[in-house]
């Protein structure tokens, strides 16, 4: 006769394997998918009131609930950017702007937009990011 502890251990091992297999199928936000996020960064000059496309501006992306940015790109001549090969999930896109409200000690603040990819092969156009110069 086998002790009850042995049977309980076997059941726990199989339950762990079962859960491990199904949780491995669920992939978090990030690269490795087939979707794209595109957008545009615009610069607004406070003194002149002019607004124009941001060229060579660095744009960052945060995958899901990560604390720091996961990747970055630079904008094209027309202010557009693109993050490719993304999986389903929630993303935060941001660029740094001059802090006109004196909130930050560094003098710059992030201007963020949130985007959600809900299916594969999706092309999402994020709302414009307007930064102050």
N, C-alpha and C positions, 0 to 999 in steps of 0.2 A: 504494500500500500504506500502510495506517494504522499508526502506531507502536503497540507493545504498551501503552505508558503510557496512551495515549488510551482504549483498550478497558478497561483496568483502572479508569480514572477513571469511565467510564460505569457499569461494574458497581457500583462503590462508591456512586455517586449513587443508582442504583436500589435498592440494598440499604438505604441510609439512608432513602429515601422509604418503602419497604416497612415497615421497622421503625417509622418515625415514625407511619405510619397506624395500625398495630396497637397501639402504645403509647399513642396518643391515646385509644383506646377504653377503656382501663383507667383508671378514675377513682379517685383516692385518697379516703381517708376525708374526711368533711366534709359540708357542706350541699349540697343539690341532689338529694337522694334522696327516698324515700317511707317511710322507717322512723322509728320513734320510740323514744326511751329515756325511761322514767319511773322515779321512785324516791321515796324519803322520807328526810328528815333528822330525826333524833331528838337531843334534848339530854339529857345525863345530868349531874345536879348531884352533885358529889362529896360536899359537906357533908351534904346532906339525903338523898341516895340516890334522889331523884325522877328520873323519866324522862318526857319529854313531847315533843310535836311542835315542831319548830323553825319559828317563824314569821318570814318576811322574812329568812331566812338566804341568803346568796349561795352558789350552787353553780356550779362551773366544769367545763368539758369540754375535754379535749385530744383532738384528732383524730390518730389514728395515733401516730407517733413524734415529733410536734412537741415542741419544748422548752417552749414557754409555752402557756397556755390559749388556746383558740380562740374561746370564747364563754362567757357566764355568764347565769344566770337567778336569780330569787329564789324561795324556797319560798312556797307558799300558806299560809293559816291552819292547814291540817292537816299541814304539813310536806312536802307533795308538790312535785315539780318535774317539768319536761318539756322535753326537747330534741327538736324536730321536724325533718322534712325531711332526714334523714341517709342517707348512702350506706352500702353494705356496708363492713365493716372493723372495726378495733379502736379502742376509745375508753376513756379514763380519765376518771372523774367524781370530783370531790373537793370537800370543804368544809373550812374551817379550824377547828381545835379548840385549846383551851387545852393547852399542853404541860405535862403533869403529871410528866414524867420529866426535865425540864430538859435536853432534847437541843438545843433551838433557842435562840439568843440573843434572838430576837424574842418568845419566850414562846408562839408559836403553831406548830402543825404541820398539814400537810394529812392528812386521812383519805381514802384513795382506794379506789375500787372499779373493777374492770376489766369491760368489757362488749364483746361481739363481735356485730355484726350480720352474719348469714350470707346473708340473702336480702332481696329488696325487700318492701315493705309489712309489715314485721315490727314488732311492738310488744314491746319488751324491758323487763322490770321488773328494775331493778338491785337488789341487796341494800341494805338500809338502811345509811345512813351515820350512825354514832353519834358525836357530838362532845361534848366535856367542857366544862362551864361552872363 
